[in-house]
């Protein structure tokens, strides 16, 4: 009877360990991902700086009929390096709760030079209308560049109150990360008290790893990430690239957990077989002596 109760308890603890392991891995990943360093690294890996710059130049070119400023002016005012610095500061400022410091001095300089050259060639009087048009053109250039630099749509999420909720959720998950680790340790101690901890811990690791590996493999095989649809090419490549990175990491974690679990199970089988053989040898020796 005691043996049956112990077996049931081992199974229950093993099941709890499976979900605790998955929860711990998830909390660790969220803790790692929701950082400026990770978001910046994803922007770099997905060529977001170049894509954002090209998208910005296209917007300026498409709106020539409105701004009447040649694309060459914007090409001198902005660069890929400028876009990189702006995107990085936009990301960092979101986590540091401050306004992003974006340098628009070059844009103001070249747009003003173009207006002055145009006024000189066309004999335009620099009156209030001229100054207002210049201010509008500089403002348009800045707002357009800022919208492209905000690759994660922090401004939109801030206005919708999503950033605050997201930060609160991540802070809570970070606290649960340690709680999950604590629960995992408690379950391991219980497993030791119930005996055969190596086998059942290995089983839990194997099961958790298989759940992660199989689910992510299904996502990859069916190209589920590629089915996302976004009009903005920069954000599409960034989001899909980031999701692929996350799925790949989860898949690799699943395979590693599965391998570790299998090793634990194999080690248990080898040692249990060795112990069984030793016991049989001892019994045989006792019979021979008798």
N, C-alpha and C positions, 0 to 999 in steps of 0.2 A: 504493500500500500504506500509506504513511504517513498519507494522507488518511483511509483507512478506519479505521485505528487511532485517529486523533484523534477521528473521529466517534463511535466506540464509547466512548472515554474521556469525551467530552462528555456522552453519554447517561448513563453510569454516575455521573458527578459530579452531573449534573442530578437523578437519582433520589435520590442521597444528600442533596442540598440540600433536596429536597422534605420528606423525613422529618426533617431537621435543623431546618428552619423550623417544622414542626409541633411538634417536641419543644421548641424554644425558646419558642414561643408558649404551650405547655402549662405549662412551668416558670415562665414569667413570671406566668401566671394563678394558679397555685398559690401562688406567692410573695405575690401581691397578696391572695388570698382568705383565706389562713390567718393573719389578723391580727385583733386586737380591733376595729380601726376598721371593717373590712369587715363583720364579723359584727354589730356594733352598727348599722351603716348598713342592713343587711338587716332587722334587727328593726324599725327605724323605718319602712322602706319597706313592710313587710308588715302594718303595724298590730298588731304582736305585743304591744306594751305594753298596748293596750286589750283585745286578745283574752285575754291572760294574766290581766288583772285580772278580766274578766267570767267567765272559767273558774274563777278562785279563788272569786269570790262564789257561783257556782253550786255548787261543791263544799261550801262552808259551808252553803248553803241545803239541799242534798240530805242533809247529815249532821246536820240539826237534831235528829233523833230520838236521836242519839248524844251530841251536845254540849249540847243544851238551851239553846243560846245563840242569840238572835234574830239574823237577818242584819243588822239595823240596827247592832248592836254592831261587827260586822266592817266594815261600810261606813264607820263612823267611824274605825276603827283602821287601815284601809288605803285607798290611793288609787291612781289611775293613775300619778301622779308617783312615789309610793313604789315601785310596780312597776317603773317605768322605771329609777330609781336602783339598785334591787336587781339587775335583769337586767344592767345595764351593769357593775356592780361584780363580778357573778358571772363575766361574760365576761373582764373585765380581770384578775381574780384568777387565772383559769386560765392566762393567759399570763405572769403575774408570779410564779407558783408560791407563792401565799399563800392564806390562808383569806379568803373573802369577808366583808366587814364589812357586815352587814345590820342596819338599825335596827328593833328590835321594841319600842321604848319606848312607842309609841302603842298597840300591841296589848295590852301588859301593863297599861297604864293603864286602857283602856276595859273590858277583860275583868275586871280587879280591881274596878272601879267597879260593873259589872253584878252581880258576885257579892256585893258588900257591900250593894247595894240589895236584891237578892233575899233575902239573909240577914236584912236589917232588916224587910222586908215579911212574910216567912214565919217570922220568929222562929227562924232557924236558928242553932245554936250554932257559933261559929268554933273548932271543935276540930281534931284532927289529920285527920279525914276531910274536913273542909271545906278545909283547906290542901292536902291531896293532890289533891282534885278541882280546885281552882284551878290548881295546878301542872300537872296533866294537860291542862286546857283551854288554858293558855298554850302548853304544849309542842305540843299538837295544832295550834294556830293557826300556830305558827312552822314546824313541819315541813311543813304543807300549803302555806304561803306559799312556803317555800324550794323545794319540788318544782315549783311553778308558775314560780318565777323562774329555775329551771334549764332554760331553753328548749332548749338544745342538749344536754341530758342529760350534762353534764360529769361529774357524780358517778357515774353509772352506768358511763360509759366509763372513768373513773379506776379504779373497782373492778375492771373487767374488763381493765385494763392497756392499753386501746386508746389512751388519751391519750399515753402514753409512746411507743408504737410510731408513732403519727401524727406526733408532734413530731420523732422521729428521721427519719422518711421525708421530712417537709417540709424539714428541715435538709439532707438528702442531695440533694433536688431543687433546693434553692437553690444548692448547690455545682455541680450539673450544669447549672444555668442558664448559668453563666459558661463551663462546658466546651462547651456547645452553641454559644454565641456564638463561642468560639474556633474550633471546628470549622467553623462557618459562614464565618468569615473565611478559614480555610485553604482551604476549598473554592472560595471566590470567587477567591483568588489563583491556584489551579490552573486555574480557568475562564479567568482572564485570560491565563495562559500558553498555554492551548489555543486562544486566540483566540475571537472572537465572544461575549464574556462578557455583553454586554447582552441578546442574544437568548436565550441559555440560562438566564441568571439570571431573565429575564422568564418563561420557560417554567416554571422551578421555582416561582416565586412564583404564577403562574397555577394550576399544578397543586395546590399546597398550599392555595391559597385555595379552589379548587373542592371539594377534599376536605372542608374545614371547612364551607363554605357548604352543600353538598349534604347532608352527614350531619346537620347541625343543622336544616335545612329539613325533612327527613324526620321528625325528632323533633317539630317544631312542627306540621306538617301532620297527623300521626297522633295528636296529643294524648297522647303517651306519658307526659308528666309528670303529666297529670291522672289517670292510671291508678293512681297511688300511693294506698295505702290506710292511713290511720292513724286510730286512735280519737280521739286528742287533736287537737281542732280547731286549737288554737294552733300546735302543732308541724307539723300538716299544712300550714297556710297559710304558715308560715315556710319549711319545706323546699321545698314546691312553688314558692313565690315566689322563693327563692334559686336553685333549679335553672333556673327560667325566665330569671332575670337572667343566669346563667352561659351558658345556651344562646344567648340574644340577643347577648351579648358575643362569643361564639365565631363566631356567624353574621356579625355586623358585621365582625369581624376577617377572616373568610373573604372577604367581598365586597371589603374594602379591599385585601387581598393580590391578589385576582383582578384588580381594577382597575389596581393598580400593575404587575402582570405584563403586562397587556394594553398598558399605556402603553409599557413597555420594548420589547415586541415590535413595536409600531407605530413607535416611534422607530428601532429597528434597520432595519425594512423601508424607512422613508423615507430614511434615510442610505445604506443599501446600494444602494437604487435610484438615489439621487443620484450615488453614487460610480461605479456602473455606467454611468450616462449620461455622466459626465465622462470616463470611460475611452474610451467609444465616440466622444465628440467629439474626443478627442486623437488617436485612431487615424484618424478621418476627416480631420482637419487634416494629419496626417502623410502620408496618401495624396495629398491635394490638392497638398501641397508637392512631393511626389515626381513 
